[in-house]
Amino acid sequence: MNKSKIEDKVVLITGGTGSFGKAMVKELITNHKCDKIIIYSRDELKQSEKIMEIAIGNGFFTFMALG
């Protein structure tokens, strides 16, 4: 079985609440088994909206904001 290069890794996505970031998070959740996904964004409102979109149990997610 081929293992993806990001399987069992910690992935940091900068700009995670933008259009590319959202698509990347969805791709990682759907098709890869990352150990952890860290989503970095400067927009706290979009972060809270993103948290609501992510189903519980898909992994561990950490949002970081500058403020």
N, C-alpha and C positions, 0 to 999 in steps of 0.2 A: 504494500500500500504506500503510495507516495504521500509524503507529508509536506504541507506548504511551508515555505520558509518563515512564515510568521506564526505558525502553530506553536502553542505553548510559550509565546513571547509576550512582552509588554509592548503595546503599540501606543505611541503618542500622536494624536491628530491635532495640529494647530489649525485654527480657523474652523473648529469642529462644528459650529452651528451655521456655517455658510452652506451654499448649495453643494459644493464638492465634499465638504466635511460630512454633511448629512448622508450623502450617497456612500461615502467610504465607511461610515459607521454601520450603515445598513448592510453593506457587502461583508464587512467583518463579522457581524452578528450572524448573518445568514449562511455564509459559506466557509468560514474559518474558525478555528478553535483557539483563539488568543487566550493567553493566561489573564491578561488585563488590558483594557482599553482606557486610555486617559484622553479626555477631550478638553482641549484648551480653547478658551474663547474670552473675548473682552466684553461680551454682551450677556449680562446676568439674566435678563428676561428670556432671551433665547435659550439659555442654559436650562432654566426651570421648565420651559416648554419641551425641551429635548428630553429631560428626565421623565416627563409625563408620557412621552412617546415610546420610551424603551420599556419593554416588558420585563418585569421582575423575573430573575432566574436565568437571564441570558449571560450573566457574567458580572464582573465588578467594574463599576464606572466611577471615575473621579473627574470632576469638573474644576478647572482652575481659572480664576478671573483676576485681572488687574483691577485695582480699585483705588 
